Amino acid sequence: MSQYEQLKLLYNQIINITVEEDKLFDNKAFQELDALLSHKNNLINQIVILVKNIKLSNAEQTEIQELECKYKENEERNIEKFSKVRDTLGLELKKTNKNLKLKNAYAKAIKSNQGSILDLSE
């Protein structure tokens, strides 16, 4: 297999991974998603090494650029989806923290207002 074919294969694998990430995220399969991200990182490293060491013709370069654009589109779509969920979770976390502070303050106020049964003034 030539280096060009290997590079093309790696790009197709990474494109497939971005599609799979989207499906796993929608299904809330976060452990599988984490493992897939590790595999994607390895593929990216392999692509970087190959790109540094390969000489491509203009036609091959154009085809690789198309694959790279497709990968970037998928990745940007996933990042946008992940960011929306992150922002939503951040807002929910702030609400939860405020509620906890209010409950703690209310519990302290009730505890300090409770008195002793004994009246020491007598």
C-alpha positions as CSV (number, residue, x, y, z in Angstrom):
1,M,0.0,0.0,0.0
2,S,1.4,3.4,-1.0
3,Q,1.7,6.2,1.5
4,Y,-1.0,8.1,-0.4
5,E,-3.4,5.1,-0.1
6,Q,-2.5,4.8,3.6
7,L,-3.2,8.5,4.2
8,K,-6.5,8.2,2.4
9,L,-7.4,5.2,4.5
10,L,-6.6,7.1,7.7
11,Y,-8.7,10.1,6.7
12,N,-11.6,7.8,5.9
13,Q,-11.2,6.1,9.3
14,I,-11.2,9.4,11.1
15,I,-14.3,10.6,9.2
16,N,-16.1,7.4,10.2
17,I,-15.1,8.0,13.8
18,T,-16.6,11.5,13.8
19,V,-19.9,10.0,12.5
20,E,-19.7,7.3,15.2
21,E,-19.0,10.0,17.9
22,D,-22.2,11.7,16.9
23,K,-24.2,8.5,17.2
24,L,-22.6,7.6,20.6
25,F,-23.2,11.0,21.9
26,D,-26.9,10.9,20.9
27,N,-27.2,7.5,22.7
28,K,-25.3,8.8,25.7
29,A,-22.7,6.0,25.5
30,F,-20.0,8.2,27.0
31,Q,-17.6,5.3,28.0
32,E,-17.5,4.1,24.4
33,L,-17.1,7.7,23.2
34,D,-14.1,8.2,25.4
35,A,-12.4,5.1,24.0
36,L,-13.2,6.3,20.5
37,L,-11.6,9.6,21.2
38,S,-8.4,7.9,22.2
39,H,-8.4,5.9,19.0
40,K,-9.1,9.1,17.0
41,N,-6.1,10.8,18.7
42,N,-3.9,8.0,17.6
43,L,-5.2,8.3,14.0
44,I,-4.5,12.1,14.0
45,N,-0.9,11.4,15.1
46,Q,-0.5,8.9,12.3
47,I,-1.9,11.4,9.8
48,V,0.4,14.2,11.0
49,I,3.5,11.9,10.6
50,L,2.4,10.8,7.1
51,V,1.6,14.3,5.9
52,K,5.1,15.5,6.9
53,N,6.8,12.7,5.0
54,I,4.7,12.4,1.8
55,K,4.9,14.1,-1.5
56,L,1.5,14.3,-3.3
57,S,0.6,15.1,-6.8
58,N,-1.9,17.9,-7.4
59,A,-4.7,15.5,-7.9
60,E,-3.8,13.5,-4.8
61,Q,-3.5,16.8,-2.8
62,T,-7.0,17.9,-4.0
63,E,-8.5,14.6,-2.9
64,I,-6.8,14.7,0.5
65,Q,-8.1,18.3,1.0
66,E,-11.6,17.2,0.2
67,L,-11.3,14.4,2.8
68,E,-9.9,16.9,5.3
69,C,-12.8,19.3,4.7
70,K,-15.3,16.5,5.2
71,Y,-13.6,15.6,8.5
72,K,-13.5,19.2,9.6
73,E,-17.2,19.7,8.9
74,N,-18.1,16.6,10.9
75,E,-15.8,17.6,13.8
76,E,-17.2,21.2,13.9
77,R,-20.7,19.8,14.0
78,N,-19.8,17.5,16.9
79,I,-18.0,20.3,18.8
80,E,-21.1,22.5,18.4
81,K,-23.3,19.7,19.8
82,F,-20.9,19.0,22.7
83,S,-20.7,22.7,23.5
84,K,-24.5,23.2,23.7
85,V,-24.7,20.3,26.1
86,R,-21.8,21.7,28.1
87,D,-23.4,25.1,28.3
88,T,-26.7,23.5,29.4
89,L,-25.0,21.4,32.1
90,G,-23.2,24.5,33.3
91,L,-26.4,26.4,33.8
92,E,-28.0,23.5,35.6
93,L,-25.0,23.2,37.8
94,K,-25.3,26.9,38.8
95,K,-29.0,26.5,39.6
96,T,-28.2,23.4,41.7
97,N,-25.5,25.2,43.6
98,K,-27.8,28.2,44.3
99,N,-30.5,25.8,45.5
100,L,-28.0,24.0,47.8
101,K,-26.9,27.4,49.3
102,L,-30.4,28.5,49.9
103,K,-31.3,25.1,51.6
104,N,-28.2,25.3,53.8
105,A,-28.9,28.9,54.8
106,Y,-32.5,28.0,55.5
107,A,-31.5,25.0,57.6
108,K,-29.0,27.1,59.6
109,A,-31.7,29.8,60.2
110,I,-34.2,27.2,61.5
111,K,-31.5,25.6,63.8
112,S,-30.5,28.9,65.3
113,N,-34.2,29.9,66.0
114,Q,-34.8,26.7,67.9
115,G,-34.5,27.3,71.6
116,S,-34.1,25.3,74.8
117,I,-37.1,24.1,76.8
118,L,-35.5,25.3,80.0
119,D,-36.1,29.0,80.8
120,L,-33.0,30.1,82.7
121,S,-34.5,33.5,83.7
122,E,-36.4,32.0,86.6
